[in-house]
């Protein structure tokens, strides 16, 4: 666990030359489609296929934890047709569970479904539960999908859980016990946070887990983010170029 950060007693056991936990804010599906004169839904369709490819790449690279921002609590404000399309596509991710299971990938989910307050359709919740159950004993890549997720809500959820435990005399109110009350207590701190499409915003994603994590921003829209892009982000992390944005020149005299 990184000193000064923490959400878990379970470290990310990746190889030393790759970050143990990579988290990705997948952004730019709609703009990718518009740049090609396509409906926004085509951007989301390609984005789902890209996620499957990037999970395979993360597994191949030896990354221990890969967390993707699939659907935020704020996404419910989008037009209903677009929301329904996005939800239908993300159901496909869970239907890829057989392939992930064969590859020893463990599927996890964080978000409102953990607290039982999700607005997700029951068919998606079933797919989610079946994916988690099928892969729960796998020991390879931990693929976590943040689905119907908002970090502020997670912090409120953890606070309520900890206060309940404290009232019953079962927990002190300290950083470690708070972290154990988050949606996924086993999740280690984020080592590398990636955002596509050039936006430099956290967008209510893993606020607790990402404290101190290097923030890699690429102008590439998510549908075009591939294995080479992931490798470039990992190389940026590996070389320690965290004091400036990707692509910027390192200051003179810096070692």
C-alpha positions in Angstrom: 0.0 0.0 0.0 1.3 3.5 -0.9 2.1 5.5 2.2 -0.3 8.4 2.7 -3.0 6.8 0.6 -5.1 3.8 1.2 -8.4 2.0 0.9 -7.4 -1.6 1.3 -5.3 -4.1 3.2 -5.0 -6.1 0.0 -2.2 -4.7 -2.2 -2.3 -4.6 -6.0 0.1 -7.5 -6.8 1.1 -6.6 -10.3 4.5 -6.7 -11.8 7.0 -4.1 -10.6 7.3 -2.5 -14.0 3.6 -1.9 -14.4 1.1 0.0 -12.1 -0.8 -2.4 -9.9 -4.1 -0.6 -10.3 -5.1 1.4 -13.4 -8.4 3.3 -13.4 -9.9 4.7 -16.6 -12.4 7.5 -17.2 -13.7 6.5 -20.6 -14.7 9.7 -22.3 -15.3 10.9 -25.8 -17.7 8.4 -27.3 -20.2 11.0 -28.6 -17.5 13.3 -29.9 -15.8 10.4 -31.7 -19.1 9.6 -33.5 -19.8 13.2 -34.3 -16.3 13.7 -35.8 -17.1 10.9 -38.2 -20.6 12.0 -39.0 -22.1 9.1 -37.1 -24.9 8.9 -34.5 -23.7 9.2 -30.9 -24.9 5.7 -30.3 -22.2 4.4 -32.7 -19.6 6.0 -30.5 -21.0 4.1 -27.5 -21.1 0.9 -29.5 -17.4 1.2 -30.4 -16.6 2.2 -26.9 -18.0 -1.0 -25.5 -15.8 -3.0 -27.9 -12.8 -0.9 -27.0 -13.3 -1.7 -23.3 -13.2 -5.4 -24.0 -10.0 -5.0 -25.9 -8.4 -2.8 -23.3 -9.3 -5.3 -20.5 -7.5 -8.0 -22.5 -4.5 -5.7 -23.0 -4.4 -4.9 -19.2 -4.4 -8.6 -18.5 -1.6 -9.2 -21.0 0.5 -6.4 -19.4 0.3 -8.0 -16.0 -1.8 -5.2 -14.4 -3.5 -6.6 -11.3 -6.5 -4.2 -11.0 -8.2 -2.4 -13.9 -11.2 -0.2 -13.0 -13.4 1.4 -15.7 -16.0 4.2 -15.3 -18.8 2.5 -17.1 -21.9 4.5 -16.1 -22.1 7.4 -13.6 -24.9 8.5 -11.4 -24.9 11.7 -13.5 -25.5 9.8 -16.7 -29.2 9.4 -15.8 -29.7 13.0 -16.9 -28.9 12.2 -20.6 -31.7 11.6 -23.1 -33.6 8.4 -22.3 -32.9 6.8 -25.7 -29.2 7.4 -25.2 -29.3 6.0 -21.6 -31.2 2.9 -22.7 -28.7 2.3 -25.5 -25.7 2.7 -23.2 -27.2 0.3 -20.6 -27.9 -2.2 -23.3 -24.3 -2.1 -24.5 -22.9 -2.5 -21.0 -25.0 -5.6 -20.6 -22.7 -7.0 -23.4 -19.7 -6.5 -21.1 -21.2 -8.9 -18.6 -22.0 -11.3 -21.3 -18.3 -11.5 -22.1 -17.9 -13.2 -18.7 -17.2 -16.6 -20.2 -14.2 -15.3 -22.0 -13.0 -13.4 -19.0 -13.6 -16.5 -16.8 -11.4 -18.6 -19.2 -8.7 -16.0 -18.8 -8.9 -16.1 -15.0 -10.2 -12.6 -14.8 -12.3 -11.7 -11.7 -15.2 -9.3 -12.4 -16.2 -6.9 -9.7 -18.7 -4.0 -9.6 -18.9 -0.8 -7.6 -21.8 1.6 -7.4 -25.4 1.9 -6.3 -26.1 -1.9 -6.9 -23.8 -2.6 -3.9 -26.1 -0.5 -1.7 -29.3 -1.9 -3.2 -30.4 1.6 -4.4 -29.7 1.3 -8.1 -32.1 2.3 -10.8 -30.6 -0.2 -13.2 -33.0 -2.6 -14.9 -33.3 -6.0 -13.3 -31.9 -7.8 -16.4 -28.6 -5.9 -16.1 -28.4 -6.5 -12.3 -28.9 -10.2 -13.0 -26.1 -10.2 -15.6 -23.9 -8.3 -13.1 -24.6 -10.8 -10.3 -24.0 -13.8 -12.5 -20.6 -12.4 -13.7 -19.5 -11.7 -10.2 -20.5 -15.1 -9.0 -19.0 -17.0 -11.9 -15.6 -15.3 -11.6 -15.3 -14.8 -7.8 -12.6 -17.5 -7.3 -10.4 -16.3 -10.2 -6.9 -15.1 -9.3 -5.9 -13.1 -12.4 -6.8 -9.5 -13.3 -9.4 -7.8 -11.1 -11.7 -6.0 -13.6 -13.9 -3.6 -11.8 -16.7 -1.8 -13.5 -18.0 1.3 -11.8 -21.6 1.1 -12.8 -24.3 3.5 -11.7 -21.4 4.9 -9.7 -20.7 8.3 -8.0 -17.8 8.8 -5.6 -19.7 11.3 -3.4 -22.5 8.7 -3.0 -19.8 6.1 -2.1 -18.4 8.3 0.6 -21.8 8.9 2.1 -22.5 5.1 1.9 -19.2 4.4 3.7 -19.9 7.1 6.4 -23.3 5.6 7.2 -21.8 2.1 7.4 -19.0 3.2 9.7 -21.3 5.1 12.0 -23.5 2.1 12.3 -20.5 -0.1 13.2 -19.2 2.5 15.6 -22.6 2.8 17.4 -22.5 -1.0 17.9 -19.0 -0.8 19.2 -17.5 -2.7 16.3 -15.3 -0.1 14.7 -13.3 3.0 15.5 -13.8 6.1 13.3 -10.4 6.1 11.7 -9.1 6.1 8.1 -8.5 2.4 7.9 -12.0 1.4 9.1 -13.6 4.0 6.8 -11.8 2.5 3.8 -13.2 -0.9 4.7 -16.7 0.5 4.4 -16.4 1.6 0.8 -18.1 -0.3 -2.0 -15.2 -2.6 -2.6 -12.9 -2.9 0.5 -10.4 -5.1 -1.3 -9.7 -2.4 -3.9 -6.2 -1.0 -3.5 -5.2 2.6 -4.1 -5.1 3.7 -7.8 -1.6 3.9 -9.1 -2.4 5.4 -12.5 -5.6 7.3 -13.4 -6.3 7.7 -17.1 -8.8 10.0 -18.8 -9.4 10.0 -22.5 -10.7 12.9 -24.8 -8.4 15.6 -23.3 -10.7 16.6 -20.4 -8.8 17.2 -17.1 -11.6 16.4 -14.7 -12.1 13.6 -12.2 -15.9 13.6 -12.8 -16.8 12.2 -9.3 -14.7 9.0 -9.9 -12.8 7.2 -7.1 -12.1 10.3 -5.1 -10.9 8.4 -2.1 -8.9 5.7 -3.9 -7.2 8.1 -6.3 -5.6 10.4 -3.8 -2.0 11.0 -4.9 -2.4 9.0 -8.2 -0.7 10.4 -11.3 -3.3 11.7 -13.7 -2.6 10.8 -17.4 -4.7 12.7 -19.8 -4.8 11.8 -23.5 -6.6 13.7 -26.3 -7.6 10.3 -27.8 -11.3 9.7 -27.8 -12.2 6.5 -25.9 -13.2 4.5 -29.0 -9.7 5.0 -30.5 -8.0 4.1 -27.2 -6.2 0.7 -27.8 -3.4 -1.5 -26.5 -0.7 0.9 -27.8 -2.4 3.8 -26.0 -2.5 1.8 -22.7 1.1 0.9 -23.1 1.9 4.6 -23.6 0.2 5.5 -20.4 2.0 2.7 -18.5 5.3 3.9 -20.0 4.5 7.5 -18.8 3.9 6.0 -15.3 7.0 3.9 -15.5 9.4 6.7 -16.4 8.0 8.9 -13.6 7.0 11.8 -15.8 4.2 12.7 -13.4 4.9 16.4 -13.0 3.7 17.4 -16.4 1.0 16.4 -18.9 1.7 13.6 -21.4 3.5 15.0 -24.5 4.9 18.0 -22.7 8.7 18.4 -22.6 10.4 17.7 -19.3 11.8 20.9 -17.7 15.5 21.6 -18.3 17.8 20.2 -15.6 15.1 17.9 -14.2 16.3 14.4 -13.2 
